[in-house]
Amino acid sequence: MAKKSKKEENPKVNPELDGFKMNIDSFGEISSSFPIDKINEFLNKNVEDKKLKDRDDLDEIKNDKKK
């Protein structure tokens, strides 16, 4: 059987994260093409925190962050 050649295909991602790549070197160090602050900002906007979803004061906390 012939081996299939591996093609580096870019995964489908949100347009805000276009060009995002992560690498893990042989020492386990993670490097990224985006700064961690930009990744965290994206996650805060687009991912619901399961631990905080049942809190009554969540709306107040979100409003305080916007100010």
C-alpha positions as CSV (number, residue, x, y, z in Angstrom):
1,M,0.0,0.0,0.0
2,A,1.2,3.5,-0.9
3,K,1.6,6.0,1.9
4,K,-0.6,9.1,1.7
5,S,1.3,12.3,1.8
6,K,0.3,14.6,4.6
7,K,-1.0,18.0,3.5
8,E,-0.9,20.8,5.9
9,E,-4.5,22.0,5.7
10,N,-5.6,25.0,7.7
11,P,-8.5,24.2,10.1
12,K,-11.8,26.0,9.8
13,V,-11.8,28.8,12.4
14,N,-13.8,31.8,13.3
15,P,-12.8,34.8,11.0
16,E,-11.5,36.7,14.1
17,L,-8.9,34.0,14.6
18,D,-7.8,33.6,11.0
19,G,-4.1,32.8,11.0
20,F,-4.0,31.4,14.5
21,K,-1.5,28.6,15.0
22,M,-0.3,26.9,18.1
23,N,2.9,24.8,18.5
24,I,4.2,22.6,21.3
25,D,8.0,22.1,21.3
26,S,9.8,19.1,22.6
27,F,10.0,20.6,26.1
28,G,6.3,21.1,26.3
29,E,6.4,24.9,25.8
30,I,3.4,26.3,24.0
31,S,3.9,29.0,21.4
32,S,1.1,30.8,19.6
33,S,0.8,33.2,16.7
34,F,-1.6,35.4,18.7
35,P,-0.9,37.2,22.0
36,I,-2.7,35.5,24.9
37,D,-4.6,38.7,25.7
38,K,-6.3,38.6,22.2
39,I,-7.2,34.9,22.7
40,N,-8.7,35.6,26.2
41,E,-10.7,38.6,24.8
42,F,-12.1,36.3,22.1
43,L,-13.0,33.6,24.5
44,N,-14.6,36.0,26.9
45,K,-16.9,37.3,24.1
46,N,-17.8,34.0,22.5
47,V,-17.7,31.3,25.2
48,E,-20.1,31.0,28.1
49,D,-18.5,30.3,31.4
50,K,-20.4,27.2,32.8
51,K,-19.3,28.0,36.4
52,L,-20.8,31.5,36.2
53,K,-24.0,30.9,34.3
54,D,-26.2,30.4,37.3
55,R,-25.0,33.5,39.2
56,D,-27.6,36.1,39.9
57,D,-25.1,39.0,39.8
58,L,-23.6,38.1,36.4
59,D,-25.2,41.0,34.6
60,E,-23.9,43.4,37.1
61,I,-20.3,42.0,36.7
62,K,-20.5,42.3,32.9
63,N,-21.7,45.9,33.1
64,D,-18.9,46.9,35.5
65,K,-16.3,45.5,33.1
66,K,-17.7,47.6,30.2
67,K,-17.2,50.9,32.2
